[in-house]
Each structure stands twice: as C-alpha cells, then as structure tokens.
Amino acid sequence: MPYSLRHAGASVWIKSGADPAEVAARAGHSIAVLYRFYAKILRGGQQHSNNLIARRTR
C-alpha cells in the first residue's frame, strides 16, 4: 500500500508540473529512477512545455 501511495503522489506531482528533481527527492528516488518509472507520465507534455518556454523567451 505505501508503494502505491508513493507512486500515486509522484504521478500527481509530475502531472501538476512540479520540478522532476524535487519530485524525485520527495519520493526517495534518483532522477534516473524517476525518469525510468514515470516516463509514460512525462510524455505528452510537449505542448505545455512549448508554452512555458515561449512565455519565458518573449
């Protein structure tokens, strides 16, 4: 059960746009582990990332 809660929490944090390094630290993972296990959650955010980058570079 705690693993499921940790996974759910990390998933929500990632999808909410939290810094992946911070999510990894809070979940007790390294960045490599975070990207390996949560890569499918991180995919699909290209448009959101493009919007964030565009706002910062204007």
Secondary structure, DSSP 8 states (H G I E B T S, - for coil): -HHHHHHHHHHHHHHTT--HHHHHHHHT--HHHHHHHHHHHHTT-HHHHHHHHHHHT-
